[in-house]
Amino acid sequence: MKYKEGVVHGFLALRTLQDETLADGDLTQVTNGDRVTAHLVFHFKDGSVQEETSVFSQRGTFRLLSNHLIQKGSTFKRPMDVTIDGSSGKVTVRYGGRWREKGHQQSD
């Protein structure tokens, strides 16, 4: 890896093609050794929230270690909570009161 990631802080706006603001957002990225943690959150006008935290390794190559996505509120068809473990490849999805993990579905 030629250049390592560094610290970032961005103020974002999610807009329609007609330039109407749907959500305001905030992106922060911090580093700790060879780890990079990025946190992105959007707050929608109707009170809905999308929040995502990703952790990467930048040792040799840039690699996803973990990801956690939460979507809740009326902007989204149904609430969702998704986690990815990059080391094991395990993906867990919780939506509408149900869990889905590696193709197996079970009720709460």
N, C-alpha and C positions, 0 to 999 in steps of 0.2 A: 504494500500500500504506500503510495508516494506521499500523499498528504493526509493527515489525520483530521477528523471532525473536531469542531470546537464548540464554544458557547454561542447560542442563538436565542434571541427573544424577538418574536414577531407579533404584531397586532394585525389580525385578519378580519376580512368581511366576506361573507358568502352572499353572492348576489345572483339575481335572475338575469336572463339575457336583456331584459328591459331595465336593468340597473337598479332594481328594487332590492334593498337589503333584507335578506332572510335571517341572517345570524351574524353575530359578532364573535370573533374568536381570538384565541391567545395560543401561541406556540412558544414553548421553552425547550431548550436543549442544553444539557449539561454533560460534562465528561468527568469521569473518575477513573484515572489510570487508563486502561484500554477499553473501558465501558462508556457507552454513550446512551443517555436516557432522554428520550423525546416525549414531551407531553403536549397534546393538542386538545383543546376544548372549544366547542361552539355552543353558544347560548342563543337559542332561537327566540323570535319575537313572542311566540305563543307559550314560552316557558320550557320548551323541550330542550334536551341537552344531548350532545354527542361528545364523549370523552374517550381519548385513546392515549395509552402509554406504551411505548415501545422501548425495549432495551436491546442494544446492539453491542457486539464485540468488534473492535477494530484492530485485533491482533493478527497481522498478516493480511487478512481479508475482512471485509465488512460483512458481518453475519448476524442475523436476527437471533437473539436469545429468548426473548419473550415479547408477547403483545397482549394487551387487554383493551377491549373495546366495549363501551357501554353506550346504548342508545335508549332514551326514554322520553316519553311525552307524545303529544298528539301529532307531531310532525311525522312520526314513524308509524308504520302499519301495526307493529307490535313491539313491545320492549325487548331488547336483546342485550345479552352479556356474553361476550366471546373471549376466550383465552387461548393463546397459542404458546406451547412450550417448544421453542426451537431446538432444544437439545434432544428431546425425546420424540418430537413430531406429533405429540398429543394435542388435539384440538377439542375444546369443550365449548358448546354453544347452548346457552340458556335463552329460551324465547317463549313468551306466552305461558309461563309456568311449566315448561318442559325442558328437559336436558337432552342434548344429543352429543354423543361422544364416540368418535371413531365408528360411526355407522350404527351404533346401538342406541335405541331410544328408550327412555324410562320416564315415568311420571314422578312428580315431586311427592 
